[in-house]
Structures are given as C-alpha cells and as structure tokens.
Amino acid sequence: MATVYDNNSYDLIWETIRNNNAFLVKRKQAGGVQFSKDPLNLTNKHSRKYSSLANPAAIGINATKDGKIALTTKLGKKAAKPNKSYQTSTFKASTPSRKLYRSIVTSTYNKGYRPDLREEAVQRATAVVLSQREKKAAPASKPRGKKAQKAASA
C-alpha cells in the first residue's frame, strides 16, 4: 500500500484527474488552453506542478471577503485527516508588504514545503495586495488654450 509520501500514488492521482475535475476550466477560444480554479493553485495553470489535488504539500494565497489576505497551506503529513490537513493564516490588508512576504517565505521554508513554489507565492501575494488597494480617482483635466479662455469669459 502506498504511503502518504509515495510520489507514484500522486502521479496516479494526477493521471486520473488530469482531464476531468471540478477545478478545471477549458477554453476553446485561446487554442484550447486549460486553467484551474483550485484555491491552492498559485498560478491558475492546470498542471501537475501547481495542482493541490495531485501534491501532498500545496500553498494558496487568496483575498477574503472582509478584505484580508489568507495564506492556506496543505499539510502533507495529515493527508488521511482532511478536516485537519489545511492550515490558514490571515493578514490584514494594511500589513506591510515585506512583513507579508517574509511570513510567506518563513512559513513555507520552516515546514519543508516545496521551494519551487515560494517565488510564485510571493508573486501571488503581490497581485492580491495590489488588487485590494483603492484606486485613486483621476484628476479632472483642466482646459487649456481657447477652451480655457471661453470658460473664463462665460
């Protein structure tokens, strides 16, 4: 019987779910490209590398409804207990970027997560932080030249 860390069992899982799963989004317009709606997929690409279903350890960074940033990690050691296999940490939107990035890197570094996902995790956190910032209103344009003269005389 395969153990939790047996890579062959995850290869079999990927081959099984590769063409059909609940997170798969197929697009015919762009040459048949496939995306993933998996919350623990950092790049939204449908591939084995980023799939949380086919990997024992996964990282997800998403925005919450109340404006916070959620870091979710999948614990490979507790794969047999689905209720306890996910750990979530939340950060306020006002958390400084460096502190957020450092906490992402240290939380994944100390627990033996895949180092190839760290850069993507920081990039995803940057995108989430930028999407939550309020957009500044564009300043009203002031008329120049003849339009300004007409407006001043009217």
N, C-alpha and C positions, 0 to 999 in steps of 0.2 A: 504494500500500500504506500502511496506517495505521502511524503511529509509536507508540512506547510511550506518549507523552503525548497522543495524539489522543483527546479525550473522546468522540467519536462511536463509537469502537470499544468503549469501556467501556459506553456506552449500549446497544449491540447485545448485548454480553455479558449485561447485566442483563436485557434483554428475553428472552434465550434461557433464562437460569437462574431467572427470577423465579418460575415456577410449580413447577419441579422441580429440586431439587439435594439433595445429601447432607446439608446442614446444616439444611434446612427441617423445622420441626415444626408441624404443623397441629392445631389444637384445635377440635373441633366444639362443645364444651360452652359456651365463653365467646363465643358469637356468631361463630365461625369465625376467631378471632384466630390469627395466624401468628407463630411465634418462630424464632430461629436458634440453632443450636448451634456456630456458627462461633467458633473460639478467638480470632479477631481482631475480633470484634464486641463493642463495649463495652457495649451496652445490651441485647443479645439480642433486639432487634426485627428482624424480617425486612423490611428496607427497603434501597434503593439507597445511602442515605447511610452506613449502617453496615456494608455488606457488603464483606468483603475481596476477594471474587472479582470484584466489579464496580468496584473502585477501585484506582488504581495505588499509593497510599500508605495504609497502614492501621496501626492501633495495637491491641495486645491486652495486657491485664493479667490474669494468672491465677495461682492458687496452684499450687505444685508439690507433689509427693508428699512431699518432705522438709521441708515447712513454710516454704518460701521464697516470695517473690513474683517472678514472671517478667514482665518488660516485653519484649514482642516487637514489632518494627517491621518492616513490609514495605517494602522499598526499591524504589521505582518505577523507578529507573534500571537495575536488574538484573532486570527482568521476564523477559527472554529466558533467564536462567540461574536456574531455580527452586531449585537447590541453594544458591545464594548470595544469594537475594533476601530472606532473613529474617535479622534480627539480634536476638539475645536477650541481655538483661541481667538478672541475678538480684540480688535484695536479700534480706538476712536478715530474718526476722520481727521482730527487735529493732531494726531500722533506725528511727530517729525519723521520725515522720510528715512533718514539714516537710522533712527531707532527701529523703525518698522523693518527695514532691510536687514539690519543686524539680528533682530529677533527671528526673522525667517531663516537666515543662514544658520544661526546657532541652534535653532530647534530642529533643523534637519541634519545638521552636522553631528551633533552630540548623540543622536539616536541611531546613527548608522544608515540614514536614508541615502538614496542614490545621488551621488554628487553631480550627475549629468542633468538633474532637474533643478539645481539651485539657481542657475542663471535664468532659466525660464520662469522660475517662481518670482524672482526679483523683477523681471520684466512685466509679469502679470500684475504684481503689486503696484508697479509704477502706473500701468494703464488704469487700474481700478482707482488709484488716488487721483489721477488726472480727470477721470470721468466724474468724480464726485465733487470736484471744485466748482464753485459757482462761476458762471461765465460773466465776464464784465460786459456791460452794455456798451455798444459802440457809441462814441461821442457824436452828437449831431453835427453834421457838416455845416460850416458857415459859408454862405455865398460870397463869392469874390468877383471883382470886376464890375461889369454892368449890372449884374443881378443885385449886388450889394448896394449900388447907387440907387437902383429902383426901390429897393426895400427901405432904404434910409429916407428917401423922399416921400414915400407913401405913408 
